[in-house]
């Protein structure tokens, strides 16, 4: 059984690698980080984006949105991480140029719950007005 410091380091490393996968747009690779019963909650009331998704729905949405990015992926770079037990909190920034000519550059706070080396759930908080301005309107 790993000690608390090892657990924190391992969980932070898993989340860092998850963001690399997410930034690649490789949906199969992204799915490898998620437990079969994982969930993703996205803040706000943006239709088609906000809400709670299971693993299959998460991957389907990520596959769909890769089509709007010129590079096929949204680059998300963590700037700060704090880990305690099986939870990791992350501040991050994203950047992508879209086929519609707009630039998506948002700032986030994520909370991840991990177990068994996989992401069991994560919550995403962001500027939802920027999401609306970039993707909806």
C-alpha angles and dihedrals in degrees: 000000000000119000120245095265091052091047092052092048093047093048092048089050092051091051092047090052090046090057090050089053091045090051091052094059089227100142094187090054091047090052090056090068094054126083115234090252096043125139134201121202119196120197126237137028101281106144113239093014112049120071141059123308133189120220096274092046091047092054093044092052092046090049090051096049094048086072093066096055119086090221094040093246144069109232110222118186121191114221101180135017132187121186131192121170109315094343128092124187117201137189112202145164128217134205134185138146112227131216088241089066095253127121120228110207112158137163122225148189115205131187116199128192114199136188135166092009093301137098108256096181142347135191123209123205118185147141099292093186089062088051090053093046093049105036108019110034 
